[in-house]
Amino acid sequence: MNDFFSTYGSLIVMMVQAGLLGLSLYFPLQAGQLSLATPGFYALGGYVAAILLTNPAFSGLRETLGNGMFPLTWLVAALLSGVLGLVLGLPALRLRGIYLALATIAFVQIMQTLALNLKVTGGAIGIFAIPQAFGFERPLQYLWLFGPLLLLTLLFTRQLSRSRVGRAFHAIREDELAADAMGINPTHYKVLAFVIGAVLAGIVGAMSAPFLNTWNAKQGTFDASIAVLAFVLIGGSRHLWGPVVGGALLTAVPEVLRFLADWRLVINGLVLVVASLYLPQGIVGAFERWRRPAPPRRPADLPPVTAAEGRP
């Protein structure tokens, strides 16, 4: 058992991390917005943590706070991601569909370009030797950080979906014009959903920087945007557990099949294609549909009674 956790400890943590990133995209999707900005906020959170934990300008603060520096990085990352999400969301969320997706992809590209050219981010090389959170010695210990965050996020999402705000998200997703006619402010709720997702992605990034021990511009790319979108779509975009299941599956398959060398990428691609074709509601959606009992047949659905069958 110890050998298993030693071998797959990092993978287990990355599966939980992928589920959290999927949930950060789940919030804007709940309000009917196709946003691909999650990797940009994720990268921002990671750079915040990396800079605060390694830059000599903050050495005095690190000595004063000790391990308290790690929660501080989460808080600062959440605040900066939330503010940037608000600034970006107010103009961008007036767009819809593919135009919003393009705008958020442009945001990710801008963040990557800044990371590659700013001195404080280490340029193309990035930032190395980020200290391990709370002196952790094994990757699996990071479950003490990502695990509670996942549980709190799931609980928050469940309560949110049952609240007035969650019902407003649902109404906007189903029909924005009808929701507006009912007195719901679409812009307000779409920006709120976007900011919630941005804050979560920033916190995940701040927790991930010590876990990875290094941070560079490769953390926030267009490829990462597509990967996070796949987490949600394959798992189920309208189900709470969908992003978690999709993120865990698509993170685990390439690693578990690593012994197949390049063929593992082919198999991973086949999983995406098959799930897209035969599971349009995602894995969780298909499971719930299978588990749900079939509705009783209405009289109109019953076969007609022939004269012979109707004769006593």
N, C-alpha and C positions, 0 to 999 in steps of 0.2 A: 504493500500500500504506500509506504514511504517513497519507493522508487517511482510509483505512478505519479504522485504529487510533485516529486522532484522533476519529472520529465514534462508533465503537462500543467504544472502550476501556472506558468505564464499564459498558457492558452486559456485556462479557465478564467483568469482575470480579464484577458482580452475579450472573451465571450461576453462577460458582464459589461465591460466597457462599450462594446459594440451595441449591446441592448440599450444602454443609456443614450448613446448617440442617435440610435433609431427613435427613441422616445422624444429627443429634442426636435426631430423633424415631425413627429406625430402631432405636436401641438398646432403648428400652422396648418397642417393638413386637416385637422379637426375643424378649422374655420374655412376650409375650402381653398387654401393657398398652397401652391406648389413652390416651396422655397428650397433652394439648394445651398443656403448660406451656412449650414451647420459647421462644415470644416473650417470656415473662416473664424467663427467664434471659438471653436475648439483650439485652433492654432493661437488665437489671441490669449486664451486662458493659459495655455502652455508657456507662452513667452513671458507672461506676467510672472508665473511661478519661477521660471528659469532665471529671469533677471533678478527678482527679489532674493533668490536663494544663492546666487553666485556673484552678482555684481559687487565689487568692493565698496561702492557708495552706500550699500545697505549692511555692511559688516557690523556696525554698531547696533543696529536694530536686531540683527540675528543673534548677537551675543546677549542682548537684553531679553528677548522673547524666548530663545531656545526652541523647543519643539512647538511653541505657540506660533512660530513663524509660518508653519504649514497651514493652519486654519486661516491665518491672515491672507495668505496667497489665494485661498479659495474665495474669501470675501471680496478681495480687490478684483479678482477675475470676474466674479459675478456682477459687481457694480459696473465695471468697465464694459462688459459684454452687454449688460442691460441698457446702459446709456447709448452705446453704439447701435444696439438693436433698435432703440427708439428713434435715433437720428436717421438710420437707414430705413426703418419701417414706415415712417410717416410719408415720405414721397414714393417709396417703391411699392407699397401695398395699394396704391391707387391703380396699379397695373393688375392684369389678370392673366391666368393661364401661362402660356409659353413666354409671354413678355416678362412676367414676374420671374420665371425661372432664369431667363437670360440676364435680368438685372442682378439677381443674387449670385449667378455664376461670375458676373463681372466683379462683384464685391470680393469673392474668393480670390480671383486673379489679382485684384488690387492689393489685397492683404499679402499674398504670396510675393508680389513684386516689392512691396515695402520691406518684407522680411529679408529678401535677398540683397537689398541695397542699404539698409540701415546698419550703422555700426553697433548700436546697442543690442541688436538681435544676432550679431555674429556673422552677418552676411550669408553667403552660400554655405559656409562651414557650419554655422549654427552655434549653439551653446552646449558645452560638454561638462562632465563631472558635476551634474546636478545631484546634491545629496539625497540619500534615500529618506523617505518620509518616516519620522519617528524612529530612525535607526533600524528599519526593517532589514532583515538579512536574507529573506527568501521571497520570491515573487508572490507566492500564495498568500503571504501576509497582507497584501494589498486588498484582499477580499474584505478586510476589516474597514476599508475606506469605501470601495465601490459597492460592496454588498448592502450596507445600510443606506447608501445614497439611492440605490436601485429600489429598495423597499419603500423608502420615503417618497420617491418619485411616483411609484405605482399607486401608493395610497393617496397622494395628492391628486394624481390624474383621475382616480376613481371618484374622489369626492368632488373634484371640479366638474366632471361630466354630469353629476347629479345636481349641480347647483344651477342658479339662474344664468351664470356665465357660460357653463357648459351647454345649456339649452340654447343660448344665443349662438354659440359656435356651430351647433348642429343646424340651426335654422339658416344661418348664413351659408353653410356648406350645401344645403339642399336647394335653396333658392334665395340668392342675395337680394333680389328686387322685392320679393315677398316679405323678407325679413325687414327690409328698410320700410316698407309700407306699414308694418306692424309696430313701428317705433323703435326698432333696434338700430343702433348706429354701427353700420358695418365697419367703417374705418377704425373706430375705437376698439372693437373686439378683435379685428384682424391684427392690429398693432399689438394688442395685449398678448395674443397667442404667439406672435413672432418674438416678442421680448421674453416671454417665458421660455421658449425654446432656446433663445440665445443665452440666457442666464445658465440654463442647464448645461449647454455645450461648453461654456466658459469654465464652469466648475469641473467638468470632466477633464478638460484640458489641463487645468491647474493640478489635478490629482495625477494625471498621466505623465507629466514631465519628470517627477522624481522616479516614477515606475520605470520609464524608459531610459533614464539617466542622461539623456541627450535630447535636444530639441532643435529642429531646423525647418526650413521652408517646405520640406516634403510632407509635413504633417497636415498642411491645409492646401489641397490641390483639387482640380476639377475631377480627377479620378476618385478622390475621397468622397466628393459630392455624389457621384453616381453610385458608389458603394453603399453609402448611407441610405440613399433612396431605395436601393435594392433590398436592404434590410427590412424596410417598412413594407414594400410592395409584396415581397415573397412571404413575409410573416403574416401580413394582413393589415391594411391601412385603416380599417374601421374597427379594429379590435385592440383593446388595451395591451394584451399580451403579444400581439402581432410583431411589433418592432423588436421585442426581446427575443422571441423565438427565431425570427428571421436573422437578427444580428448574430445570435449564438450559432445558428446552423451555418451561415455563410462564412463565419470566422473559423469554425471548427473543420469544415470539410477540406479546405486546402492543406491544413496542417496535419490532420489525421492521415491524409493520403500523400504525404510528402515522399514516402518511399517509392511512389510511382513517378517521381521526377516531374517532367513537363506534362505528363498525361493527367496529373491532378488538376491542372488548370482546365483541361478539356472536360473532365468530369464536372468540375465546378460550373463551367459554362452550360453543360447539359442540364444540371440541376436548375439553373436559372430559366432555361428555355422551357423545360417540362413544367416547372411551376407556373410560368407565365401563361402557358397554353391551357393547362388542365386545372389550374387552381387560381382562377381569376380573382377570388376573394381572399387569397392567401392561404397559408397552411392552417392558421387558427380558424379562419372563416370556414374552410372545408371541414375541419374537425367538428366545429359547432353545428354545421348543417347535418353532418352524419349522426351526431349525438342526439339532435333534436328529433322527437318522434314525428312521423309523417302526419299531416293534418287529416281529419276524417273526410271521407269522400262525400261531396254534396249529392243530393238526389239527381241533379242534372248530369253528374259524372258517371252514374251507374248505367250499366248497359240496359237497353230497352227490353221490356218483358214481352216475349212473343205470345201469340194467341194460345199456343199449346201450353206454355208455362203458366198462363193466367187462368186456364180452365181448371176448375176444381176436380 
